[in-house]
Amino acid sequence: MAKKAQGSVLPKSETGKGFEYLLTEIPKHMEDKNLEFLDDLLPWSDKLPQECRKTNR
């Protein structure tokens, strides 16, 4: 579903960069039982790359 949605966004846009980052990071955690890593993927997380980050909630 995310891959399909990614196709409808400009890849260099903030949203496109965010999709690309999520599609790269989430598979790294497929075996995790602890889902705290998801907090780091929220748009306002300081742990996101600057180009994927939102400044407001």
C-alpha positions as a Python dict, from the first residue, in 0.01 Angstrom:
ca = {
    (1, 'M'): (0, 0, 0),
    (2, 'A'): (278, 245, 89),
    (3, 'K'): (464, 167, -233),
    (4, 'K'): (147, 243, -431),
    (5, 'A'): (97, 572, -245),
    (6, 'Q'): (461, 663, -295),
    (7, 'G'): (403, 659, -671),
    (8, 'S'): (157, 945, -643),
    (9, 'V'): (398, 1182, -464),
    (10, 'L'): (688, 1378, -604),
    (11, 'P'): (1005, 1192, -495),
    (12, 'K'): (1196, 1510, -407),
    (13, 'S'): (908, 1657, -205),
    (14, 'E'): (908, 1642, 176),
    (15, 'T'): (639, 1373, 161),
    (16, 'G'): (830, 1174, -103),
    (17, 'K'): (1149, 1184, 101),
    (18, 'G'): (952, 1075, 407),
    (19, 'F'): (804, 779, 221),
    (20, 'E'): (1145, 672, 94),
    (21, 'Y'): (1291, 692, 444),
    (22, 'L'): (1007, 489, 597),
    (23, 'L'): (1027, 224, 326),
    (24, 'T'): (1398, 191, 401),
    (25, 'E'): (1379, 194, 782),
    (26, 'I'): (1070, -14, 863),
    (27, 'P'): (1200, -337, 704),
    (28, 'K'): (1503, -316, 934),
    (29, 'H'): (1268, -368, 1230),
    (30, 'M'): (1046, -648, 1100),
    (31, 'E'): (1165, -888, 1371),
    (32, 'D'): (1144, -634, 1656),
    (33, 'K'): (901, -718, 1934),
    (34, 'N'): (950, -373, 2086),
    (35, 'L'): (780, -111, 1869),
    (36, 'E'): (938, 193, 2036),
    (37, 'F'): (1136, 254, 1716),
    (38, 'L'): (812, 385, 1565),
    (39, 'D'): (840, 697, 1782),
    (40, 'D'): (1162, 777, 1595),
    (41, 'L'): (974, 766, 1264),
    (42, 'L'): (712, 1026, 1353),
    (43, 'P'): (734, 1335, 1130),
    (44, 'W'): (845, 1560, 1418),
    (45, 'S'): (1107, 1320, 1561),
    (46, 'D'): (1453, 1466, 1610),
    (47, 'K'): (1592, 1132, 1492),
    (48, 'L'): (1454, 1172, 1140),
    (49, 'P'): (1678, 1317, 873),
    (50, 'Q'): (1620, 1692, 847),
    (51, 'E'): (1466, 1667, 497),
    (52, 'C'): (1194, 1431, 630),
    (53, 'R'): (1110, 1624, 946),
    (54, 'K'): (806, 1844, 1005),
    (55, 'T'): (842, 2142, 1234),
    (56, 'N'): (489, 2129, 1376),
    (57, 'R'): (251, 1852, 1482),
}
